[in-house]
Amino acid sequence: MTVPAPGLPARVRIHEVGARDGLQNEKTTVPTDVKAEFVRRLAGAGLTTIEATSFVHPKWVPQLADAEQLFPLVSDLDVALPVLVPNERGLDRALALGARGVAVFASATESFAKANLNRTVDEALAMFEPVVARARAEDVRVRGYLSMCFGDPWEGAVPLEQVVRVCRALLDMGCHELSLGDTIGVATPGHVRALLTALNEQGVPTEALGVHFHDTYGQALANTFAALQHGVTTVDASAGGLGGCPYAKSATGNLATEDLVWMLRGLGIDTGVDLGRLVATSEWMAARLGRPSPSRTVRALGTTTQPHKEQ
């Protein structure tokens, strides 16, 4: 039953991260052809932005070492296929394959910057400047991910002004969009509203912001709703709830795309996503991973309860 709530956007763009952020956290490496089929099925379900892979050195993310092999298998799709690039070498690899959207991955805290990038926050920003400049010169869209926006496992609470400073730096260097990451899932709705307001007060427009919530404490949908009330229209989600963060051990899965679509559909918010096809896609991937999907909506609407690992 669709019951709209006042003050919410009419449409939300889902930035699907399952094929990259989800699969990079699997203990086993998913075959390239299975990854390609996953992306194709996600596109078939109506998702228009699907983060395809990462051009990080295979030493750091071995699960996505096949980026060069994967991207040509899906590049014919009529959807946006952004890819993660850590530095200029990663950008070179992505551009050589015709990527038209890239993302850089920054941190709001020094501890996570050191753990994830082996640099200080400012050193990481300096590394990204030529990447963003070159991408923009090639008319390639650039997204800036910002981790640890709401809490850090080493540093605890993260001051709002600390997050705002790094967001402002990413926007000033030319990022088209920022994704605010609740990497360890500790945010609550009031915190979300406070950060979005603080960003607006420092000249960061709401239309440049997306949100990326993890469901560690069961708050991802509540936090998403708070962001929607503020006017955010881009929400990151992962099909089947795949993913976490390899450098933050307390992080659990991303907000499941199916759970997000169920809520948005009930609110009368358009996503363009066929929920039935999406659930079927996540069940298909769960069977290949040999475990059930953590998405509550997949479990409620799905046709299988005990996925088996297919050879």
N, C-alpha and C positions, 0 to 999 in steps of 0.2 A: 504494500500500500504506500503510495507516494504522498507524503505530507511535507510540503516545503516549510522552511523556517525563514523568518525575515532577515534581511541584511546579508544574505549569502550570495556568492557569485552564481551566475546562470550556468557557467561551464568551467570545468577544471581540466587542465592538461596533466595527464599522468606521465611522469618521467620514469619509465620502466628500467630498473637496474638489475633485474634478476640474472640476466645473461653475463653481466660483468661482476657486480658487487656480490651477487649471490653465489655464482659458480666459483669465484676466486677463493671462497672460504670452504669449499668442499675438500675433504681429506683426500679423496681420490680424484684423478683427472678425468674429466668427461671427454669422450672422443670428439674430435672436431666436427664430424658429420652430425652428431647428436646436438652439439651446440648450435650449428647452423639450422637444424630442423626446429630447435627450440625458438630461435629468433623468428623464423618464418611462421611458426604457429602463433607466436605472440602478435606478430603483424596481422595475421589472419583473424585474430580476436578483436582487432580494432585499435590496438595501441599504435600511436603515431610517433612516439619518441622512444626508442629502444637502445639503451647503451650497450653496444655490441661486444666490446672487449677492451683490453688495456695494453698499451705499448710500454709497459714497465719491463725492466730487464727480467728475463726468465728466472734468474737466480732468486729474485725476491717474490715473484708470483708465478711459480711453475705451472699452476693450473691454467694460466692464460698464455703460455709460451707459444701457442699456435696462432697468435694474432694475425700474422701475415698469411697464413693458410685460411683462416676463418673469414676474414673480411671480404675477400672476393666472392665467397659463396653466398653472401647476403646483400652485397652492395647494389644489386639490381632492384631491391625492394623500394617501393614508393613511400618510405617512411624516413624520418631522421634517425641516423645511426651514429650518434656521438661516441667518441672513444677517449679513454683516459691517457694522457701523456704526462710523464713526470718531468721532462726536460727537453732540450732542443733535439737530442738524438731520437727521443720518442716521437717528437713532432715530425722529424724527417721521415720516419717510418710510416707514420699515419698519412702524411701528405702524399707520399709516393704511391699509396694505394687509393688515393682520391677521397679521403675522409673530408667531410664538409662541416664537421663539428667536433671540437675537442674539449677536454676538461683538464684543469690542473687541480691539485689536491693540497690545500694548505691546512694549517692548524691554528687554533686560537690560543694554544698553550705551548710553552717551551718544552715541557716534558714529552708531549705527543709528537712535536716537531722533531725532537731528538730521536724518539723511538721509531718513527715512521719514515723520516727523511734524513736523519743523521745530520741535521742542521738546526740552527736557531730559527725562530719565526722569521726574523728579518732576513737571514741568509736564504731561506726558502723563497721569500717574496722576491728577492733579488734574482734568484734562479728563474723564477717564472716570468719576469719582465720581458726578456727577449722572446720567450715562447709565445706570450700573448701578443707582442708586437708583430712577430712574424706571421702568426695565424691571422691576425686582423688584416695584414698587408695582402694575404692570400684570399681575403673575403671569407674566412672560415670563422664560424661562430664559436665563442669561447665561454665555457662555464667555469666558475670558480667554486670548488667544494671547500667548505670550511668545517673541519672536525672540532669536536669538543666545545661546542657553543654553549652547552648548558651544564657541563660537569666533566671532570677529568679524574681518572682513577688514581693518579699520583698527586694531583694538586687540589682535588676537591672542587668546591664551588668556583666558577669562572666569572669574574666581574663583567658586567655588561659592557663597560667601556673598553675592556680588553678585546671583546668580540667585535665591537663596533670599529675599533681601530684597524683590525685586519680586514674586515669587510670593506671599509672605505678604501684601503690600499689596493685591494683586488679590483674594485670598481674603477678606481682612478687609473690603474694600469691598462684598463680596457676590457675587462670581462663584461660580457653582455648580461650574464645572469649569475647570481650567487645561490648556492644551496647550503642552507643552515643545517648542520648535522648534529643530532643528539646521539653521539656515537655510543654512549653507554646507557642510553635510555632513561636518564634520570629527570628529564624535564617534566613539568606539570603545566597546565593551561595558563595560569597566571604568569609564570616565568616566560612562556612563549609570547604572550601579549606584551610583557614588559620589554623583551628584547626587540620585538618588531617596532614598538613605539620608539625605543632608543635609537634604532637605525633610522627611522623616518626623521627624527629630530636632528640627525647629523647628515641629512640630505640623501639618504639611501632610499629610493622610491620602492614602494611595495611591489610594483609591477616587475622589478628586477630581482625579486626574491622567490626562491622555492624553499620547501621544507623537507627534511629527511629525518624521519623519526624511527628509532628502534623501540621494540616493544618489551624491553627487559622487565619493566614493572607494570605492564599492561596499560600504558598511558598513550600509546601511539595515536589511536583514533581520537581520543579526547584532545590531544595536542593539535592534531590536524584540524579538528573542528574550531579550536581557538584561532588557528591561523586563517581559516576560511572567514571567520567573523571579522578578522582584521583586513580582509581583502586579498589575501594570497590566493593565486589561481594555479600555481604549479606545485604538485606534490610528488615526491619520489616514493616509489613503492616497488616491491619485489614479488614477482609471481610466486605463489606458494609460500611466501614468507622466507625465501632463501636468503642466507647471508648473515654476516655479523661484522667483525673486524679482527683480522689476525694479529694486530698490534695492541689490542685492548681486550684482554681476556674476559672481562666482565660483560662485554657486549654480546647480546643475543640477536636474534633475527630482525631483519627489517620489517617494517609494516607490510603486511601481505596485500598485494594488489587486489585480490578478491574481496578482502575485508573492507578495503577502502571503497571499491566499486559498490558493494552492497549498501554501505552507509550513504554514499553520494546518490545512488539510485533512489533510495528511500526519501532523500531530501529534494528530489526532483532536479538534481544537478547533472547536466549532460557531461558524459565522458567519451562517448562514441565507442565504448567497449561492450562487446557481447560477453556477458558474464558466463553463460553456459560454455562457450568455446574456451574462455580463459580457464575455467575450472578444469575442463578436460585437458588442457595443455599442462596445467600444474600436476594433475594426476599422472599424465604421461611421463613427465620429468621425474616425479616421485618414484615411479616404477623403475626408472633407470638408475636412480640413486639408491634404491633399495630401502627406502624408509618412507613413512607417511608424511604428508605435508603438514607443517604446523599451523597452517591457515585454518581458522575455525570455519570459514565459509566453504573452503574446499571440503572439509570433513562433513559439513552439513548437507552440501549439495552434490557431493561426489558420488560416484557409482561403486567405488572400491573402498575397502577399509584396511586391507593389509597388502600394500604394494609389494611386489616381488622384484628383485633385481634381475633385469633382463640382460642376457649376454649379447 
